[in-house]
Amino acid sequence: MASVQSVNLARVRANPDAPKKSTGIDKVGTAEAVMVRAPGPMRGGLGSALVGDTIGNQKLHGGDDQAVYAYAREDLDEWQTRLARPLTDGMFGENFTTAGVDVTHARIGERWRVGTDGLLLEVSAPRTPCRTFAAFLDIDGWIKTFTDAGKPGPI
Protein backbone atom coordinates (compact mmCIF):
# COMPACT_ATOMS: atom_id res chain seq x y z
CA MET A 1 0.00 0.00 0.00
CA ALA A 2 1.32 3.44 -0.94
CA SER A 3 2.04 5.74 1.99
CA VAL A 4 4.09 8.63 3.27
CA GLN A 5 6.47 6.95 5.70
CA SER A 6 7.80 10.18 7.15
CA VAL A 7 7.43 13.94 6.81
CA ASN A 8 10.86 15.52 7.12
CA LEU A 9 11.87 19.05 8.09
CA ALA A 10 15.28 20.71 7.98
CA ARG A 11 17.76 20.87 10.80
CA VAL A 12 19.41 24.09 9.75
CA ARG A 13 23.19 23.81 9.73
CA ALA A 14 26.25 25.27 8.07
CA ASN A 15 26.41 24.35 4.40
CA PRO A 16 29.25 21.82 3.99
CA ASP A 17 29.88 23.23 0.50
CA ALA A 18 29.83 26.90 1.61
CA PRO A 19 30.33 27.01 5.42
CA LYS A 20 29.46 30.72 5.73
CA LYS A 21 25.94 29.92 4.46
CA SER A 22 23.23 27.76 5.99
CA THR A 23 21.43 24.81 4.43
CA GLY A 24 18.26 22.83 4.98
CA ILE A 25 19.54 19.63 3.29
CA ASP A 26 19.70 17.79 6.64
CA LYS A 27 16.09 16.73 7.14
CA VAL A 28 14.62 14.58 9.91
CA GLY A 29 11.19 13.13 10.50
CA THR A 30 8.63 14.87 12.64
CA ALA A 31 5.73 13.29 14.49
CA GLU A 32 3.83 16.60 14.49
CA ALA A 33 1.27 17.63 11.90
CA VAL A 34 2.85 19.99 9.38
CA MET A 35 0.98 22.78 7.63
CA VAL A 36 1.47 22.93 3.86
CA ARG A 37 1.18 26.19 1.93
CA ALA A 38 2.05 27.52 -1.50
CA PRO A 39 5.51 29.02 -1.00
CA GLY A 40 5.32 31.53 -3.85
CA PRO A 41 8.20 32.30 -6.21
CA MET A 42 11.59 30.64 -5.91
CA ARG A 43 13.37 33.94 -5.33
CA GLY A 44 11.70 36.05 -2.67
CA GLY A 45 9.06 33.51 -1.67
CA LEU A 46 8.79 31.38 1.44
CA GLY A 47 11.07 28.61 0.10
CA SER A 48 9.52 25.32 1.20
CA ALA A 49 5.84 24.46 1.15
CA LEU A 50 6.17 22.88 4.59
CA VAL A 51 5.88 25.27 7.51
CA GLY A 52 8.95 24.75 9.69
CA ASP A 53 11.19 23.60 6.82
CA THR A 54 14.12 25.63 5.48
CA ILE A 55 15.51 26.13 1.98
CA GLY A 56 19.06 27.48 2.26
CA ASN A 57 19.65 28.52 -1.34
CA GLN A 58 16.47 30.12 -2.67
CA LYS A 59 18.22 31.12 -5.89
CA LEU A 60 18.22 27.45 -6.97
CA HIS A 61 15.69 25.67 -4.74
CA GLY A 62 12.15 26.04 -3.40
CA GLY A 63 9.20 28.01 -4.68
CA ASP A 64 5.92 26.75 -6.09
CA ASP A 65 7.59 24.45 -8.65
CA GLN A 66 9.95 22.93 -6.06
CA ALA A 67 7.67 23.14 -3.04
CA VAL A 68 8.33 19.63 -1.67
CA TYR A 69 10.61 16.74 -2.57
CA ALA A 70 9.59 13.08 -2.36
CA TYR A 71 11.89 10.07 -2.29
CA ALA A 72 11.07 6.40 -1.93
CA ARG A 73 12.26 4.40 1.06
CA GLU A 74 12.85 1.53 -1.35
CA ASP A 75 15.33 3.67 -3.31
CA LEU A 76 17.01 4.80 -0.09
CA ASP A 77 17.35 1.12 0.85
CA GLU A 78 19.07 0.38 -2.48
CA TRP A 79 21.49 3.28 -1.92
CA GLN A 80 22.07 2.14 1.64
CA THR A 81 23.21 -1.25 0.35
CA ARG A 82 25.26 0.25 -2.49
CA LEU A 83 26.97 2.82 -0.24
CA ALA A 84 27.32 0.41 2.70
CA ARG A 85 26.10 3.00 5.19
CA PRO A 86 22.82 3.71 6.95
CA LEU A 87 20.49 6.22 5.30
CA THR A 88 17.72 7.63 7.44
CA ASP A 89 14.45 9.06 6.15
CA GLY A 90 15.14 12.62 5.01
CA MET A 91 18.85 12.04 4.44
CA PHE A 92 18.56 12.84 0.74
CA GLY A 93 16.89 16.13 1.64
CA GLU A 94 13.40 14.81 0.93
CA ASN A 95 10.35 16.24 2.66
CA PHE A 96 8.32 13.06 2.14
CA THR A 97 9.83 9.61 2.39
CA THR A 98 7.34 7.33 0.70
CA ALA A 99 6.74 3.58 0.81
CA GLY A 100 5.08 1.65 -1.98
CA VAL A 101 5.17 4.60 -4.40
CA ASP A 102 7.16 4.36 -7.64
CA VAL A 103 8.53 7.89 -7.50
CA THR A 104 11.21 7.02 -10.05
CA HIS A 105 8.63 6.71 -12.82
CA ALA A 106 6.48 9.66 -11.79
CA ARG A 107 5.45 11.83 -14.73
CA ILE A 108 5.43 15.61 -14.81
CA GLY A 109 1.84 16.67 -14.20
CA GLU A 110 0.98 13.51 -12.25
CA ARG A 111 -1.02 14.33 -9.13
CA TRP A 112 -0.89 12.63 -5.74
CA ARG A 113 -3.29 12.85 -2.82
CA VAL A 114 -1.31 12.89 0.42
CA GLY A 115 -2.33 12.73 4.06
CA THR A 116 -5.62 12.45 5.89
CA ASP A 117 -6.91 15.76 4.51
CA GLY A 118 -6.20 14.74 0.91
CA LEU A 119 -3.53 17.34 0.13
CA LEU A 120 -3.08 17.43 -3.66
CA LEU A 121 0.51 17.62 -4.93
CA GLU A 122 1.58 17.76 -8.57
CA VAL A 123 4.89 16.45 -9.90
CA SER A 124 6.74 19.34 -11.59
CA ALA A 125 10.21 17.91 -12.33
CA PRO A 126 12.79 15.33 -11.36
CA ARG A 127 15.25 16.37 -8.69
CA THR A 128 18.50 17.87 -9.89
CA PRO A 129 21.27 17.03 -7.41
CA CYS A 130 23.39 19.92 -6.21
CA ARG A 131 26.81 20.47 -4.68
CA THR A 132 25.33 20.84 -1.20
CA PHE A 133 23.76 17.35 -1.50
CA ALA A 134 27.13 15.89 -2.54
CA ALA A 135 29.02 17.71 0.21
CA PHE A 136 26.43 16.73 2.84
CA LEU A 137 26.86 13.04 1.99
CA ASP A 138 30.63 13.51 1.60
CA ILE A 139 30.87 11.28 -1.46
CA ASP A 140 33.28 12.15 -4.27
CA GLY A 141 31.54 12.16 -7.65
CA TRP A 142 28.12 11.89 -5.99
CA ILE A 143 26.27 14.19 -8.42
CA LYS A 144 27.27 12.03 -11.40
CA THR A 145 26.69 8.76 -9.53
CA PHE A 146 23.24 9.85 -8.34
CA THR A 147 22.26 11.21 -11.76
CA ASP A 148 23.50 8.12 -13.61
CA ALA A 149 21.41 5.85 -11.36
CA GLY A 150 18.24 7.43 -12.77
CA LYS A 151 16.38 7.50 -9.44
CA PRO A 152 16.16 11.21 -8.68
CA GLY A 153 12.70 11.41 -7.11
CA PRO A 154 10.20 14.11 -8.08
CA ILE A 155 9.71 17.67 -6.91
N, C-alpha and C positions, 0 to 999 in steps of 0.2 A: 504494500500500500504506500502510495506517495505521501510524504510528509516533510514538514520543516523540522529537522532534528534539533537545531539550535538557532536562536537569534543572537547575533554577535555585534557588540559595540566596541569602539576603539578604547584602548588604554593609550592615551597620548604619551608619546615619548620622543626623545631626540631622534631625528632621522639618521639612520646609519649611513646613508649616502651623502647627507649634508647636515652634519651635527649641529649647526647653528639654527636649523629649522626643525619644526616638529612634524610628526607624522601620525596618522591614524591607522597604519597598516596592521598593527598588533591588536587584533580583535579577540574578545573572549565572550563566551555565552553569558546571557543574563536570564534569570528566572522571572524577572519582572515583565509586565506588559509594556510594550514599546509603542509609542504613538508614531504613526507614519504620516508624512505630509509631502506635498510637492515642494522640492527645495528651490525651484526657480532656476535662473540661468547658472551655468557653470562658473562664470566669473562674476562675483558680486552677489551670488545667491547664498543659500543656507548650507550648501555643500551636500550633505547626505540627506536622504529622505527620512532616516530614522532619528528621532529626537534623542539626544544623548550620544550620538555618534560624531566622529570628527573626520573631516577630509583635510589633510595637511596641505596638499598642493591643489588649490582650486583653479589653477591655470590649466591643469591637465585632467583633473578628476572631479566627479560630482556633478551636480545640476540635474535637471529633469531627465536628461537622456542617460545619465549614469547614477541614478538615484539610489539603487541598491545593487549588490553583487551576490549572485547565488553560485554555490559550488557543491557538488555531490560528495557525500561521505564516501561513496564507493570509489570515486576518483582520488580522494585524499588517501584512502586505504591502499590503492595501487601505488601512489607516490611514496607512501610510508614504507612499503616493501622495497620499492626501487631505490629509495634514498637511505634505507636502513636506519631510520630515525623516527621517533614518534611525531605525529602531526595531529594536533588538537583541532577541534572545530574552531573556525575563525582564523587559523594560522596562515591561510592564503589571502587574508584580508577580506574574506567574504562576510556579508551581513547575514545571509541565510545559508546554513549548511543543511542540505536536503538529504533525504533517504528515499530511494525508490523512484527518483525522477531522473530521466535521461537528459541532463542539462547540456551534455556535449552536443546533442543533435537538435537543440532548441533552434527554432527559426525566428528571424527578425519578424516582429509583429505578432508572434504567438503570445497568447494571454494566459495567465495563471491566476487562479483564485487561491489566496493564502490566508490561513488563520480562521478563527471562529467567526469573525465578522465578514469574511469573504472579500478581503482586500484584493483588488484587481491590479495585477502588475503586468506590464507588457515588455517583452524582450526587445531591446533596442540595438544590441551589438554584442559580439563576443568580447571578452576581456582582452585588453592589450597589456601585457606585462611591462612593468616599468623598472627603472634602476633601484627604486626604494624596495620593491618586492625582492629583487635579487640580493640586495645588501642585507635586508632583514633576515633572509634565509641563510645568508653567508655561503652561497654556492657559486663558484666560478662558472661562467657560461650559462647561468640559470635562464636568462631570457630566451636564448636560442633553444635550450633543452625543453623548456616549458612550451614554447611556441611549436617546436617540431612534434611534440607529443599530440597536438591537436585536441587537447581537452581543456580549453580556456575557461569554460563557464560563461554564462551570459550576464550582461548588465542591462 
